[in-house]
Each structure stands twice: as C-alpha cells, then as structure tokens.
Amino acid sequence: MLSLVACGTVAPPRPVTPIPVAVQEEETTETPWTICMSQAESMADMAAEVERLGEQCGVVAGQRALTPVRKGEQTSESAVDRYTFRLDRAGTCFRVYAIGGEGVEDMAVEVLDESGKL
C-alpha cells in the first residue's frame, strides 16, 4: 500500500499547530524536518499518517496540502501508478510525502513536468 500527498507554497498556509520542537542545550544535527519525521505515529492508518505529515511537517516549511491523500496498492509486477496534479505557477516549491506499507523495500517518487521531463 502506498499513500501520498503533495504540499506546496502556492498560497499562505492554513493555521496548523506545529509539533513542538524541544530546545536542547547540546549541539544537534537534527532539523525541524527530521524531528517531525521521527515522531511518526501508528502506521495502522497510513492515509491518516500521510495527512498528519503533510499538515504538521509541511507547516515547518510554510506549506499546505495541494492534493487529497491518495492510496493505492502495487506489486513489483504492477504497472507504474501515476498521480497527477497541477501547480498554479512555475517555480513553485513543493514536497511529496509518501509512506510504503509492510513489505515495501524500495519506493521511488518521480516528479515530471507535462512533457515528461524530470
């Protein structure tokens, strides 16, 4: 199973309470992003977890959801799944959040423009 959501900065983000980041006296290489990702909740409902990541981790970068969460199932023999979404303007910064379920050993997400270029 795969769940994903795309988040971007095409408009001001809606108010969301970010995950509090603990202040540490010692120097750390953790960023707000790695801290947010490390606080993953139950994977029993992956769609809800992807939505949570989009809301709480996206707000760290001033982003909001551009697409609804999408779920799908795929095997190594399945055809490639394509999820399309439009950006309102060129140069928009966005992030894709994806979670693979039990048994997923490798997951790749490619973002292509309308002509199929990376």
MODELLER restraints for C-alpha pairs under 7 A, 6 or more apart:
rsr = mdl.restraints
at = mdl.atoms
rsr.add(forms.Gaussian(group=physical.xy_distance, feature=features.Distance(at['CA:1:A'], at['CA:71:A']), mean=6.90, stdev=0.5))
rsr.add(forms.Gaussian(group=physical.xy_distance, feature=features.Distance(at['CA:1:A'], at['CA:72:A']), mean=5.52, stdev=0.5))
rsr.add(forms.Gaussian(group=physical.xy_distance, feature=features.Distance(at['CA:1:A'], at['CA:73:A']), mean=4.32, stdev=0.5))
rsr.add(forms.Gaussian(group=physical.xy_distance, feature=features.Distance(at['CA:1:A'], at['CA:74:A']), mean=6.58, stdev=0.5))
rsr.add(forms.Gaussian(group=physical.xy_distance, feature=features.Distance(at['CA:1:A'], at['CA:100:A']), mean=5.95, stdev=0.5))
rsr.add(forms.Gaussian(group=physical.xy_distance, feature=features.Distance(at['CA:1:A'], at['CA:101:A']), mean=5.18, stdev=0.5))
rsr.add(forms.Gaussian(group=physical.xy_distance, feature=features.Distance(at['CA:2:A'], at['CA:71:A']), mean=5.54, stdev=0.5))
rsr.add(forms.Gaussian(group=physical.xy_distance, feature=features.Distance(at['CA:2:A'], at['CA:72:A']), mean=5.28, stdev=0.5))
rsr.add(forms.Gaussian(group=physical.xy_distance, feature=features.Distance(at['CA:2:A'], at['CA:73:A']), mean=6.11, stdev=0.5))
rsr.add(forms.Gaussian(group=physical.xy_distance, feature=features.Distance(at['CA:2:A'], at['CA:98:A']), mean=6.83, stdev=0.5))
rsr.add(forms.Gaussian(group=physical.xy_distance, feature=features.Distance(at['CA:2:A'], at['CA:99:A']), mean=5.78, stdev=0.5))
rsr.add(forms.Gaussian(group=physical.xy_distance, feature=features.Distance(at['CA:2:A'], at['CA:100:A']), mean=4.90, stdev=0.5))
rsr.add(forms.Gaussian(group=physical.xy_distance, feature=features.Distance(at['CA:2:A'], at['CA:101:A']), mean=6.46, stdev=0.5))
rsr.add(forms.Gaussian(group=physical.xy_distance, feature=features.Distance(at['CA:3:A'], at['CA:46:A']), mean=6.37, stdev=0.5))
rsr.add(forms.Gaussian(group=physical.xy_distance, feature=features.Distance(at['CA:3:A'], at['CA:47:A']), mean=5.54, stdev=0.5))
rsr.add(forms.Gaussian(group=physical.xy_distance, feature=features.Distance(at['CA:3:A'], at['CA:50:A']), mean=6.51, stdev=0.5))
rsr.add(forms.Gaussian(group=physical.xy_distance, feature=features.Distance(at['CA:3:A'], at['CA:69:A']), mean=6.58, stdev=0.5))
rsr.add(forms.Gaussian(group=physical.xy_distance, feature=features.Distance(at['CA:3:A'], at['CA:70:A']), mean=5.43, stdev=0.5))
rsr.add(forms.Gaussian(group=physical.xy_distance, feature=features.Distance(at['CA:3:A'], at['CA:71:A']), mean=4.46, stdev=0.5))
rsr.add(forms.Gaussian(group=physical.xy_distance, feature=features.Distance(at['CA:3:A'], at['CA:72:A']), mean=6.63, stdev=0.5))
rsr.add(forms.Gaussian(group=physical.xy_distance, feature=features.Distance(at['CA:3:A'], at['CA:98:A']), mean=5.51, stdev=0.5))
rsr.add(forms.Gaussian(group=physical.xy_distance, feature=features.Distance(at['CA:3:A'], at['CA:99:A']), mean=5.58, stdev=0.5))
rsr.add(forms.Gaussian(group=physical.xy_distance, feature=features.Distance(at['CA:4:A'], at['CA:50:A']), mean=6.16, stdev=0.5))
rsr.add(forms.Gaussian(group=physical.xy_distance, feature=features.Distance(at['CA:4:A'], at['CA:69:A']), mean=5.55, stdev=0.5))
rsr.add(forms.Gaussian(group=physical.xy_distance, feature=features.Distance(at['CA:4:A'], at['CA:70:A']), mean=5.53, stdev=0.5))
rsr.add(forms.Gaussian(group=physical.xy_distance, feature=features.Distance(at['CA:4:A'], at['CA:71:A']), mean=6.89, stdev=0.5))
rsr.add(forms.Gaussian(group=physical.xy_distance, feature=features.Distance(at['CA:4:A'], at['CA:96:A']), mean=6.78, stdev=0.5))
rsr.add(forms.Gaussian(group=physical.xy_distance, feature=features.Distance(at['CA:4:A'], at['CA:97:A']), mean=5.28, stdev=0.5))
rsr.add(forms.Gaussian(group=physical.xy_distance, feature=features.Distance(at['CA:4:A'], at['CA:98:A']), mean=4.25, stdev=0.5))
rsr.add(forms.Gaussian(group=physical.xy_distance, feature=features.Distance(at['CA:4:A'], at['CA:99:A']), mean=6.71, stdev=0.5))
rsr.add(forms.Gaussian(group=physical.xy_distance, feature=features.Distance(at['CA:5:A'], at['CA:50:A']), mean=6.76, stdev=0.5))
rsr.add(forms.Gaussian(group=physical.xy_distance, feature=features.Distance(at['CA:5:A'], at['CA:54:A']), mean=6.85, stdev=0.5))
rsr.add(forms.Gaussian(group=physical.xy_distance, feature=features.Distance(at['CA:5:A'], at['CA:67:A']), mean=5.91, stdev=0.5))
rsr.add(forms.Gaussian(group=physical.xy_distance, feature=features.Distance(at['CA:5:A'], at['CA:68:A']), mean=6.23, stdev=0.5))
rsr.add(forms.Gaussian(group=physical.xy_distance, feature=features.Distance(at['CA:5:A'], at['CA:69:A']), mean=4.80, stdev=0.5))
rsr.add(forms.Gaussian(group=physical.xy_distance, feature=features.Distance(at['CA:5:A'], at['CA:70:A']), mean=6.63, stdev=0.5))
rsr.add(forms.Gaussian(group=physical.xy_distance, feature=features.Distance(at['CA:5:A'], at['CA:96:A']), mean=5.79, stdev=0.5))
rsr.add(forms.Gaussian(group=physical.xy_distance, feature=features.Distance(at['CA:5:A'], at['CA:97:A']), mean=5.44, stdev=0.5))
rsr.add(forms.Gaussian(group=physical.xy_distance, feature=features.Distance(at['CA:5:A'], at['CA:98:A']), mean=6.85, stdev=0.5))
rsr.add(forms.Gaussian(group=physical.xy_distance, feature=features.Distance(at['CA:6:A'], at['CA:65:A']), mean=6.07, stdev=0.5))
rsr.add(forms.Gaussian(group=physical.xy_distance, feature=features.Distance(at['CA:6:A'], at['CA:66:A']), mean=5.67, stdev=0.5))
rsr.add(forms.Gaussian(group=physical.xy_distance, feature=features.Distance(at['CA:6:A'], at['CA:67:A']), mean=5.73, stdev=0.5))
rsr.add(forms.Gaussian(group=physical.xy_distance, feature=features.Distance(at['CA:6:A'], at['CA:94:A']), mean=6.85, stdev=0.5))
rsr.add(forms.Gaussian(group=physical.xy_distance, feature=features.Distance(at['CA:6:A'], at['CA:95:A']), mean=5.78, stdev=0.5))
rsr.add(forms.Gaussian(group=physical.xy_distance, feature=features.Distance(at['CA:6:A'], at['CA:96:A']), mean=4.40, stdev=0.5))
rsr.add(forms.Gaussian(group=physical.xy_distance, feature=features.Distance(at['CA:6:A'], at['CA:97:A']), mean=6.38, stdev=0.5))
rsr.add(forms.Gaussian(group=physical.xy_distance, feature=features.Distance(at['CA:7:A'], at['CA:54:A']), mean=6.52, stdev=0.5))
rsr.add(forms.Gaussian(group=physical.xy_distance, feature=features.Distance(at['CA:7:A'], at['CA:58:A']), mean=6.73, stdev=0.5))
rsr.add(forms.Gaussian(group=physical.xy_distance, feature=features.Distance(at['CA:7:A'], at['CA:63:A']), mean=5.85, stdev=0.5))
rsr.add(forms.Gaussian(group=physical.xy_distance, feature=features.Distance(at['CA:7:A'], at['CA:64:A']), mean=5.23, stdev=0.5))
rsr.add(forms.Gaussian(group=physical.xy_distance, feature=features.Distance(at['CA:7:A'], at['CA:65:A']), mean=4.30, stdev=0.5))
rsr.add(forms.Gaussian(group=physical.xy_distance, feature=features.Distance(at['CA:7:A'], at['CA:66:A']), mean=5.18, stdev=0.5))
rsr.add(forms.Gaussian(group=physical.xy_distance, feature=features.Distance(at['CA:7:A'], at['CA:94:A']), mean=5.37, stdev=0.5))
rsr.add(forms.Gaussian(group=physical.xy_distance, feature=features.Distance(at['CA:7:A'], at['CA:95:A']), mean=5.27, stdev=0.5))
rsr.add(forms.Gaussian(group=physical.xy_distance, feature=features.Distance(at['CA:7:A'], at['CA:96:A']), mean=6.24, stdev=0.5))
rsr.add(forms.Gaussian(group=physical.xy_distance, feature=features.Distance(at['CA:8:A'], at['CA:63:A']), mean=4.90, stdev=0.5))
rsr.add(forms.Gaussian(group=physical.xy_distance, feature=features.Distance(at['CA:8:A'], at['CA:64:A']), mean=5.68, stdev=0.5))
rsr.add(forms.Gaussian(group=physical.xy_distance, feature=features.Distance(at['CA:8:A'], at['CA:65:A']), mean=6.53, stdev=0.5))
rsr.add(forms.Gaussian(group=physical.xy_distance, feature=features.Distance(at['CA:8:A'], at['CA:66:A']), mean=6.31, stdev=0.5))
rsr.add(forms.Gaussian(group=physical.xy_distance, feature=features.Distance(at['CA:8:A'], at['CA:93:A']), mean=5.74, stdev=0.5))
rsr.add(forms.Gaussian(group=physical.xy_distance, feature=features.Distance(at['CA:8:A'], at['CA:94:A']), mean=3.95, stdev=0.5))
rsr.add(forms.Gaussian(group=physical.xy_distance, feature=features.Distance(at['CA:8:A'], at['CA:95:A']), mean=6.31, stdev=0.5))
rsr.add(forms.Gaussian(group=physical.xy_distance, feature=features.Distance(at['CA:9:A'], at['CA:62:A']), mean=6.50, stdev=0.5))
rsr.add(forms.Gaussian(group=physical.xy_distance, feature=features.Distance(at['CA:9:A'], at['CA:63:A']), mean=4.77, stdev=0.5))
rsr.add(forms.Gaussian(group=physical.xy_distance, feature=features.Distance(at['CA:9:A'], at['CA:64:A']), mean=6.50, stdev=0.5))
rsr.add(forms.Gaussian(group=physical.xy_distance, feature=features.Distance(at['CA:9:A'], at['CA:92:A']), mean=6.67, stdev=0.5))
rsr.add(forms.Gaussian(group=physical.xy_distance, feature=features.Distance(at['CA:9:A'], at['CA:93:A']), mean=6.10, stdev=0.5))
rsr.add(forms.Gaussian(group=physical.xy_distance, feature=features.Distance(at['CA:9:A'], at['CA:94:A']), mean=6.55, stdev=0.5))
rsr.add(forms.Gaussian(group=physical.xy_distance, feature=features.Distance(at['CA:10:A'], at['CA:92:A']), mean=6.50, stdev=0.5))
rsr.add(forms.Gaussian(group=physical.xy_distance, feature=features.Distance(at['CA:13:A'], at['CA:62:A']), mean=5.98, stdev=0.5))
rsr.add(forms.Gaussian(group=physical.xy_distance, feature=features.Distance(at['CA:13:A'], at['CA:63:A']), mean=5.58, stdev=0.5))
rsr.add(forms.Gaussian(group=physical.xy_distance, feature=features.Distance(at['CA:13:A'], at['CA:64:A']), mean=5.00, stdev=0.5))
rsr.add(forms.Gaussian(group=physical.xy_distance, feature=features.Distance(at['CA:14:A'], at['CA:64:A']), mean=6.70, stdev=0.5))
rsr.add(forms.Gaussian(group=physical.xy_distance, feature=features.Distance(at['CA:16:A'], at['CA:55:A']), mean=6.78, stdev=0.5))
rsr.add(forms.Gaussian(group=physical.xy_distance, feature=features.Distance(at['CA:16:A'], at['CA:56:A']), mean=6.95, stdev=0.5))
rsr.add(forms.Gaussian(group=physical.xy_distance, feature=features.Distance(at['CA:16:A'], at['CA:59:A']), mean=6.90, stdev=0.5))
rsr.add(forms.Gaussian(group=physical.xy_distance, feature=features.Distance(at['CA:18:A'], at['CA:56:A']), mean=5.17, stdev=0.5))
rsr.add(forms.Gaussian(group=physical.xy_distance, feature=features.Distance(at['CA:18:A'], at['CA:59:A']), mean=6.47, stdev=0.5))
rsr.add(forms.Gaussian(group=physical.xy_distance, feature=features.Distance(at['CA:19:A'], at['CA:36:A']), mean=6.73, stdev=0.5))
rsr.add(forms.Gaussian(group=physical.xy_distance, feature=features.Distance(at['CA:19:A'], at['CA:56:A']), mean=6.25, stdev=0.5))
rsr.add(forms.Gaussian(group=physical.xy_distance, feature=features.Distance(at['CA:21:A'], at['CA:32:A']), mean=6.95, stdev=0.5))
rsr.add(forms.Gaussian(group=physical.xy_distance, feature=features.Distance(at['CA:32:A'], at['CA:60:A']), mean=6.85, stdev=0.5))
rsr.add(forms.Gaussian(group=physical.xy_distance, feature=features.Distance(at['CA:33:A'], at['CA:57:A']), mean=6.38, stdev=0.5))
rsr.add(forms.Gaussian(group=physical.xy_distance, feature=features.Distance(at['CA:36:A'], at['CA:57:A']), mean=5.74, stdev=0.5))
rsr.add(forms.Gaussian(group=physical.xy_distance, feature=features.Distance(at['CA:41:A'], at['CA:49:A']), mean=6.73, stdev=0.5))
rsr.add(forms.Gaussian(group=physical.xy_distance, feature=features.Distance(at['CA:43:A'], at['CA:49:A']), mean=6.69, stdev=0.5))
rsr.add(forms.Gaussian(group=physical.xy_distance, feature=features.Distance(at['CA:46:A'], at['CA:99:A']), mean=6.91, stdev=0.5))
rsr.add(forms.Gaussian(group=physical.xy_distance, feature=features.Distance(at['CA:47:A'], at['CA:69:A']), mean=6.35, stdev=0.5))
rsr.add(forms.Gaussian(group=physical.xy_distance, feature=features.Distance(at['CA:47:A'], at['CA:71:A']), mean=6.76, stdev=0.5))
rsr.add(forms.Gaussian(group=physical.xy_distance, feature=features.Distance(at['CA:50:A'], at['CA:97:A']), mean=6.37, stdev=0.5))
rsr.add(forms.Gaussian(group=physical.xy_distance, feature=features.Distance(at['CA:50:A'], at['CA:98:A']), mean=6.58, stdev=0.5))
rsr.add(forms.Gaussian(group=physical.xy_distance, feature=features.Distance(at['CA:50:A'], at['CA:99:A']), mean=6.88, stdev=0.5))
rsr.add(forms.Gaussian(group=physical.xy_distance, feature=features.Distance(at['CA:51:A'], at['CA:69:A']), mean=6.44, stdev=0.5))
rsr.add(forms.Gaussian(group=physical.xy_distance, feature=features.Distance(at['CA:54:A'], at['CA:65:A']), mean=6.45, stdev=0.5))
rsr.add(forms.Gaussian(group=physical.xy_distance, feature=features.Distance(at['CA:54:A'], at['CA:97:A']), mean=6.62, stdev=0.5))
rsr.add(forms.Gaussian(group=physical.xy_distance, feature=features.Distance(at['CA:55:A'], at['CA:64:A']), mean=6.76, stdev=0.5))
rsr.add(forms.Gaussian(group=physical.xy_distance, feature=features.Distance(at['CA:58:A'], at['CA:64:A']), mean=6.22, stdev=0.5))
rsr.add(forms.Gaussian(group=physical.xy_distance, feature=features.Distance(at['CA:111:A'], at['CA:118:A']), mean=5.96, stdev=0.5))
rsr.add(forms.Gaussian(group=physical.xy_distance, feature=features.Distance(at['CA:112:A'], at['CA:118:A']), mean=4.50, stdev=0.5))
